[in-house]
Amino acid sequence: MADEMYKLAWQMRSEGAGWKVVAEELGCAVDVVKLMVAQYESDTDARAAQDQFALFDV
């Protein structure tokens, strides 16, 4: 459930919604939404790095 909220917050922001609008939609404080978006980006970056194969490993 939390992952879905983080993703929704990120999607809304990437589509141009303001922090306050996202916060109101999710029923959270603006600071919480900012942390959710940052965490979502961090998690997806970490998953991508983990899934990425090394080009130069022999």
N, C-alpha and C positions, 0 to 999 in steps of 0.2 A: 504493500500500500504506500509506504513512504517513497519507494522508488518511483512510483507512478506520479506522486505529487511533485517530486523533484523534477521529473521529466516534463510535466505539465508547466511548471514554473519556468523552466528553461525554454520550452517551446513558445510560451506566451511572450517572454522577453525577446526571443530571437525574431518573433513576428512583429515586434515594435511596441508591445504593451509597456506602459510605465510601471515602475516598481509598485506604486500605490494601487494601481488597477489589479496587478497580479496578487498583491497581498489581500486585497478585498475579496477577490475571486476565491482564494484558497482559505480565507479566514485566518490569516496569520499577520504578524507584524512585518513591516517592511524589512527590518533587519534579519528576521528569520528567513524571509524569501530570498534575500541576497545570499545568505549562507546556503540555502537549498540549491540555488543555481550554481554557486561555486563548488559545492560538493558533487553535484551531478556532472559538471565539467571535469572535475578531478577524477571521478570514478570512471567516466567514459574514456578519458585519456589513458588511465591505467589499464583498462581492459583492452584498448587498442594496442597499447605497447606490449601487453602480454601476448596478444594474438598475432602480433607482427612477427614474421620470421626474420631472422638475421640474414642479411645478404652476404656477409663476409665470413661467417663461421665456417670453419673447415673441419 
